[in-house]
Amino acid sequence: MPSRAMAAIGYALRGVGFMLAARNCQVLLAATAAVVAAGLYFRLSGPEWCAVIVATGLVWVAEALNTALERLTDLVSPGFHPLAGKAKDIAAGAVLLAVLAAISIGLIIFAPRLH
């Protein structure tokens, strides 16, 4: 593998490490572990696992982009600015939408098994 590709992977892994250090991501990690444990317990089918993986991945990607945007916003606007606040709120809203979609998928897959 060329050294540039290796460096890019290293930067990406470092970014994941920064993200995992954030409290929100630690909560997300625990939630992901709980969903995986529930999936194993209920012996999800292949398509159900695919839905769970996509839903969980969507939340992780949204949270990663939200975290990156928050850090960048803090850099370029260390003091309060209404537009910076709106940008952060929009990014947080994107995470909320991803979480709501994931919860909906989780209910469709897991709720029938809880009866």
C-alpha positions as CSV (number, residue, x, y, z in Angstrom):
1,M,0.0,0.0,0.0
2,P,1.5,3.4,-0.9
3,S,2.7,5.6,1.9
4,R,0.1,8.3,1.2
5,A,-2.7,5.8,1.6
6,M,-1.2,4.6,4.8
7,A,-0.9,8.1,6.1
8,A,-4.6,8.8,5.2
9,I,-5.7,5.7,7.1
10,G,-3.6,6.9,10.1
11,Y,-5.2,10.3,10.0
12,A,-8.7,8.8,9.8
13,L,-7.9,6.5,12.7
14,R,-6.6,9.4,14.7
15,G,-9.9,11.2,13.9
16,V,-11.9,8.3,15.2
17,G,-9.9,8.4,18.3
18,F,-10.6,12.1,18.8
19,M,-14.3,11.4,18.2
20,L,-14.4,8.5,20.7
21,A,-13.0,10.7,23.4
22,A,-16.1,12.9,23.2
23,R,-18.8,12.1,25.9
24,N,-21.6,11.9,23.3
25,C,-19.6,9.2,21.4
26,Q,-19.0,7.2,24.5
27,V,-22.8,7.1,25.1
28,L,-23.2,6.2,21.4
29,L,-20.6,3.4,21.8
30,A,-22.6,2.0,24.7
31,A,-25.9,2.2,22.7
32,T,-24.2,0.5,19.8
33,A,-23.0,-2.3,22.0
34,A,-26.5,-2.8,23.4
35,V,-28.0,-2.9,19.9
36,V,-25.4,-5.5,18.8
37,A,-26.1,-7.6,21.9
38,A,-29.8,-7.4,21.3
39,G,-29.3,-8.4,17.7
40,L,-27.2,-11.4,18.7
41,Y,-29.7,-12.4,21.4
42,F,-32.7,-12.2,19.0
43,R,-30.7,-13.9,16.2
44,L,-31.5,-11.3,13.6
45,S,-31.6,-12.3,10.0
46,G,-29.2,-11.1,7.4
47,P,-31.5,-8.3,6.1
48,E,-32.3,-7.2,9.6
49,W,-28.6,-7.0,10.4
50,C,-28.1,-4.9,7.3
51,A,-30.8,-2.5,8.4
52,V,-29.3,-2.3,11.9
53,I,-25.8,-1.7,10.5
54,V,-27.0,1.0,8.1
55,A,-29.0,2.7,10.9
56,T,-26.2,2.6,13.4
57,G,-23.6,3.7,10.8
58,L,-25.9,6.7,9.9
59,V,-25.9,7.8,13.5
60,W,-22.1,7.4,13.8
61,V,-21.5,9.4,10.6
62,A,-23.9,12.1,11.6
63,E,-22.3,12.4,15.1
64,A,-18.8,12.4,13.5
65,L,-19.7,15.2,11.2
66,N,-21.4,17.1,14.0
67,T,-18.4,16.8,16.2
68,A,-16.1,18.0,13.4
69,L,-18.3,20.9,12.6
70,E,-18.5,21.9,16.3
71,R,-14.7,21.9,16.6
72,L,-14.2,23.8,13.3
73,T,-16.9,26.4,14.4
74,D,-15.2,26.8,17.8
75,L,-11.9,27.5,15.9
76,V,-13.2,30.1,13.5
77,S,-15.7,31.7,16.0
78,P,-14.4,31.3,19.5
79,G,-16.8,33.9,20.8
80,F,-20.6,33.7,20.5
81,H,-21.9,34.4,17.0
82,P,-25.5,33.8,16.0
83,L,-24.5,32.1,12.7
84,A,-22.0,29.8,14.5
85,G,-24.8,28.8,16.9
86,K,-27.2,28.1,14.0
87,A,-24.5,26.0,12.3
88,K,-24.1,23.9,15.5
89,D,-27.8,23.6,16.0
90,I,-28.3,22.4,12.4
91,A,-25.6,19.8,12.8
92,A,-27.1,18.6,16.1
93,G,-30.5,18.5,14.3
94,A,-29.0,16.2,11.7
95,V,-27.8,13.8,14.5
96,L,-31.3,13.9,16.0
97,L,-32.9,13.0,12.6
98,A,-30.4,10.1,12.2
99,V,-31.2,8.9,15.7
100,L,-35.0,9.1,15.1
101,A,-34.5,7.1,11.9
102,A,-32.4,4.5,13.7
103,I,-35.0,4.2,16.5
104,S,-37.7,3.7,13.9
105,I,-35.8,0.9,12.3
106,G,-35.0,-0.6,15.8
107,L,-38.7,-0.6,16.7
108,I,-39.7,-2.3,13.4
109,I,-37.0,-5.0,14.0
110,F,-37.1,-5.5,17.8
111,A,-40.6,-4.6,18.9
112,P,-42.3,-7.7,17.5
113,R,-39.8,-9.9,19.4
114,L,-40.6,-8.3,22.8
115,H,-44.1,-9.8,22.9
